[in-house]
Amino acid sequence: KPLGDLRVRKAINMAFDRQKMVTQVLRGSGKATDQLFNPKSKAYDETLNQLYPYDVAGAKKLLGEAGYPNGFKVTMPSLVFTKSFEPLFTQALADIGVKVTWEPVPAQQTTTAVASGKYPMFLLVEGLASDSVMTRSFYTPTGFRNVFRSTDPKLTDLLGQAARELDPAKAAGIYREINEFGVENAWLAPVFYLGSDWVTKKGITYLGDGSSTMSTVRQFGLADSSRSGE
């Protein structure tokens, strides 16, 4: 019930010192953000990152206005990829009065748990995708990440426009409006983009921009191919 109130969702967004998290936890390898869309996309709007400055007192005030002066309790799923971040988010939310209990979920049940609707709040590490894919996943009533099938008349209209628009330039403008709607209505609480680090040497140039969500070398074992004569 608390999350149905925009003031509560705004308060949650104001609970996170995003830049400090990037600097101290990610050691600078990332980017603080208030928005879902890829910073390389045409829907991304840098000005939206000014909407929810870190403000514990302001967040508590909003919770009080919403009828939760003492905050509220919430159970969130403890997933295989969230464990290292949980203390950070537990403390940030506790500072504004939102008390989190993490319920362990087996790795093989991650997708089922998130989609079940059992948990009113959950933490995700999500790969970046195109504007259309992100929109379908998070904002449409049948979207995989819109687990409560939330809708809004203005959003429904924008989704319809985006689905019918064949001109990429015009579609980009609509996705930008969808992004603005999502941030202003605190549809989500994005915190940061995880950065990609790479090394190279003279004669080898890295052609990526760091935004790829494909598997990285750290997920695989390495072998010295020179020993096999390859």
C-alpha positions as CSV (number, residue, x, y, z in Angstrom):
1,K,0.0,0.0,0.0
2,P,2.7,2.6,0.8
3,L,4.2,2.3,-2.7
4,G,0.8,3.4,-4.2
5,D,1.5,6.9,-3.0
6,L,3.8,9.0,-5.2
7,R,5.2,10.8,-2.1
8,V,6.5,7.4,-0.8
9,R,8.1,6.5,-4.1
10,K,9.7,10.0,-4.3
11,A,11.0,9.5,-0.7
12,I,12.6,6.2,-1.7
13,N,14.4,7.9,-4.6
14,M,15.7,10.6,-2.3
15,A,17.2,8.0,0.1
16,F,20.2,7.2,-2.1
17,D,23.4,9.2,-2.2
18,R,24.0,7.9,-5.7
19,Q,27.3,9.7,-6.4
20,K,28.8,8.6,-3.1
21,M,27.8,5.0,-4.0
22,V,29.5,5.2,-7.3
23,T,32.6,6.8,-5.8
24,Q,33.0,4.6,-2.8
25,V,31.4,1.3,-3.6
26,L,32.0,1.1,-7.4
27,R,35.3,3.0,-7.0
28,G,34.3,5.4,-9.7
29,S,33.5,2.6,-12.3
30,G,29.9,3.6,-13.0
31,K,27.5,6.5,-13.4
32,A,24.9,7.8,-10.9
33,T,21.5,8.1,-12.4
34,D,17.8,8.7,-11.6
35,Q,16.6,7.1,-14.9
36,L,16.3,3.7,-16.4
37,F,17.2,4.3,-20.0
38,N,20.7,3.8,-21.5
39,P,22.8,6.9,-21.3
40,K,23.8,6.4,-24.9
41,S,20.1,6.3,-26.0
42,K,18.1,9.2,-27.5
43,A,15.5,8.8,-24.6
44,Y,18.1,9.7,-22.0
45,D,17.8,13.1,-20.5
46,E,20.6,14.3,-18.2
47,T,18.4,17.0,-16.6
48,L,16.2,14.3,-15.1
49,N,19.1,13.3,-12.8
50,Q,18.5,16.5,-10.9
51,L,15.0,15.5,-9.8
52,Y,15.8,13.5,-6.7
53,P,18.8,14.9,-4.8
54,Y,20.0,12.9,-1.8
55,D,17.9,14.3,1.1
56,V,17.1,12.2,4.1
57,A,15.1,14.9,5.9
58,G,13.1,15.7,2.8
59,A,12.4,12.0,2.3
60,K,11.2,11.6,5.9
61,K,8.9,14.7,5.4
62,L,7.3,13.1,2.4
63,L,6.8,9.9,4.2
64,G,5.1,11.8,7.0
65,E,2.8,13.6,4.6
66,A,1.9,10.3,3.1
67,G,0.8,9.0,6.5
68,Y,4.0,7.1,7.4
69,P,5.8,9.3,10.0
70,N,7.5,6.2,11.4
71,G,8.2,4.7,8.1
72,F,7.1,1.1,7.2
73,K,8.5,-2.4,6.9
74,V,9.0,-4.3,3.7
75,T,10.4,-7.7,2.7
76,M,12.6,-7.9,-0.3
77,P,14.0,-11.0,-2.0
78,S,17.7,-11.7,-1.4
79,L,18.9,-12.8,-4.9
80,V,22.3,-14.2,-5.9
81,F,23.3,-10.9,-7.6
82,T,22.0,-8.6,-4.9
83,K,23.8,-9.9,-1.8
84,S,26.9,-7.7,-2.0
85,F,24.7,-4.6,-2.4
86,E,22.1,-5.4,0.3
87,P,23.8,-3.8,3.3
88,L,24.2,-0.6,1.3
89,F,20.5,-0.4,0.4
90,T,19.3,-1.6,3.8
91,Q,21.1,1.3,5.5
92,A,20.0,3.9,3.0
93,L,16.4,2.9,3.3
94,A,16.6,2.6,7.1
95,D,17.9,6.1,7.3
96,I,14.5,7.4,6.0
97,G,12.4,4.9,8.1
98,V,11.9,2.0,5.6
99,K,13.0,-1.2,7.4
100,V,14.0,-4.0,5.0
101,T,14.0,-7.7,5.7
102,W,15.8,-9.8,3.1
103,E,14.3,-13.2,2.3
104,P,16.7,-15.7,0.8
105,V,15.7,-17.0,-2.7
106,P,17.5,-19.9,-4.4
107,A,19.3,-18.8,-7.6
108,Q,17.2,-21.1,-9.7
109,Q,14.0,-19.3,-8.4
110,T,15.1,-15.8,-9.1
111,T,12.9,-15.1,-12.1
112,T,9.9,-16.8,-10.5
113,A,10.3,-14.8,-7.2
114,V,10.6,-11.5,-8.9
115,A,7.6,-12.1,-11.2
116,S,5.4,-13.6,-8.5
117,G,4.1,-10.3,-7.1
118,K,5.0,-11.6,-3.6
119,Y,7.6,-8.8,-3.0
120,P,6.4,-5.2,-3.2
121,M,10.0,-4.1,-3.6
122,F,13.0,-5.9,-5.2
123,L,16.5,-4.9,-6.3
124,L,17.7,-5.8,-9.8
125,V,20.9,-5.6,-11.7
126,E,19.5,-5.1,-15.2
127,G,21.3,-5.2,-18.5
128,L,20.8,-2.1,-20.7
129,A,18.8,-2.6,-23.9
130,S,17.2,-0.5,-26.6
131,D,14.5,2.1,-25.7
132,S,11.7,-0.1,-27.1
133,V,12.9,-3.2,-25.2
134,M,13.2,-1.3,-21.9
135,T,9.8,0.3,-22.4
136,R,8.1,-3.0,-23.0
137,S,9.8,-4.7,-20.1
138,F,9.2,-2.0,-17.4
139,Y,6.2,0.2,-18.5
140,T,3.7,-1.9,-20.5
141,P,1.0,-3.7,-18.4
142,T,2.3,-7.1,-19.7
143,G,6.0,-6.2,-19.3
144,F,8.2,-8.7,-17.7
145,R,9.4,-6.2,-15.1
146,N,6.0,-4.6,-14.5
147,V,5.0,-7.4,-12.1
148,F,2.0,-5.6,-10.7
149,R,0.7,-4.7,-14.1
150,S,0.6,-1.0,-13.2
151,T,-1.0,1.4,-15.6
152,D,-1.6,5.1,-16.0
153,P,-3.8,6.9,-18.7
154,K,-1.0,9.2,-19.8
155,L,1.5,6.4,-20.0
156,T,-1.0,4.2,-21.9
157,D,-1.3,7.0,-24.5
158,L,2.4,7.4,-24.8
159,L,2.9,3.6,-25.2
160,G,0.3,3.6,-28.0
161,Q,2.1,6.4,-29.8
162,A,5.4,4.7,-29.5
163,A,4.0,1.4,-30.9
164,R,2.4,3.1,-33.9
165,E,5.3,5.5,-34.8
166,L,7.5,4.2,-37.7
167,D,9.8,7.2,-37.9
168,P,12.8,6.5,-35.7
169,A,13.4,10.2,-35.0
170,K,9.8,10.8,-33.9
171,A,9.8,7.6,-31.9
172,A,12.9,8.7,-30.0
173,G,10.9,11.8,-28.8
174,I,8.1,9.6,-27.5
175,Y,10.5,7.4,-25.6
176,R,12.0,10.5,-24.1
177,E,8.5,11.5,-22.9
178,I,8.1,8.0,-21.5
179,N,11.4,8.3,-19.7
180,E,10.3,11.7,-18.2
181,F,7.0,10.2,-17.1
182,G,8.8,7.3,-15.4
183,V,11.2,9.5,-13.5
184,E,8.6,12.2,-12.5
185,N,6.3,9.5,-11.2
186,A,9.1,7.6,-9.5
187,W,8.0,4.5,-11.3
188,L,11.3,3.0,-10.4
189,A,14.3,4.0,-8.2
190,P,17.4,3.6,-10.5
191,V,20.6,4.3,-8.6
192,F,23.6,3.8,-10.8
193,Y,24.9,2.2,-14.0
194,L,27.7,-0.3,-13.4
195,G,30.8,0.6,-15.4
196,S,33.0,-1.5,-17.6
197,D,36.8,-1.4,-17.2
198,W,39.2,-2.7,-19.8
199,V,43.0,-2.9,-20.4
200,T,44.8,-2.8,-23.7
201,K,48.3,-2.4,-25.0
202,K,50.1,-0.5,-27.8
203,G,48.8,-1.6,-31.2
204,I,45.4,-2.7,-29.9
205,T,42.5,-0.3,-29.7
206,Y,39.3,-0.9,-27.7
207,L,36.4,0.1,-30.0
208,G,33.5,-0.2,-27.4
209,D,32.1,2.6,-25.4
210,G,31.6,0.7,-22.1
211,S,27.8,0.3,-22.6
212,S,27.8,-3.3,-23.8
213,T,25.9,-5.8,-21.7
214,M,27.5,-8.9,-23.3
215,S,29.4,-11.3,-21.1
216,T,32.9,-10.1,-20.1
217,V,36.1,-12.1,-19.8
218,R,35.9,-12.1,-16.0
219,Q,33.1,-14.7,-16.3
220,F,35.3,-17.2,-18.1
221,G,38.5,-19.1,-17.2
222,L,41.6,-18.1,-19.0
223,A,44.3,-20.3,-20.6
224,D,47.7,-19.5,-22.2
225,S,47.1,-20.6,-25.8
226,S,50.9,-20.4,-26.5
227,R,51.4,-23.6,-24.5
228,S,49.1,-25.6,-26.8
229,G,50.9,-24.3,-29.9
230,E,47.8,-22.4,-31.1
